[in-house]
Amino acid sequence: MVDFEIAIFNADVRACVEAGDRHRDLKDEWADIHYFDIKAANAVEARAKISRRYPAEKGYVIENIAEVRTD
């Protein structure tokens, strides 16, 4: 297993904040990027894991997936 850092935000929340509104379910902080550490065999598996928790259908956008080197 490899460590990956995943950057994710919610596009629906971002659009609400930009329009001066509030999202009905999520805090405004989801307009900003959140970082998560995921252990996975590869980047494809890391994307699948985070997508189950934060699905695109609910507005979540994966901005970046980076392997964390611990050399």
ZIKA-V993154 format. One record per backbone hydrogen bond with DSSP energy under -0.5 kcal/mol. CO is the residue of the C=O (numbers start at 0). NH is the residue of the N-H. Records with the same first field share a line. If there is no record, write none. Layout:
BEGIN
CO->NH ; NH
END
This chain:
BEGIN
1->39
2->67
3->5 ; 37
4->65
5->7 ; 35
6->62 ; 63
7->33
8->10 ; 60
9->13
10->14
11->15
12->16
13->17
14->18
15->20
16->19
26->29
27->30
28->31
29->9
33->7
35->5 ; 37
37->3 ; 39
39->1
41->45
42->46
43->47
44->48
45->49
46->50
47->51
48->52
49->53
54->57 ; 59
55->58
58->10
60->8 ; 62
63->6
65->4
66->68
END
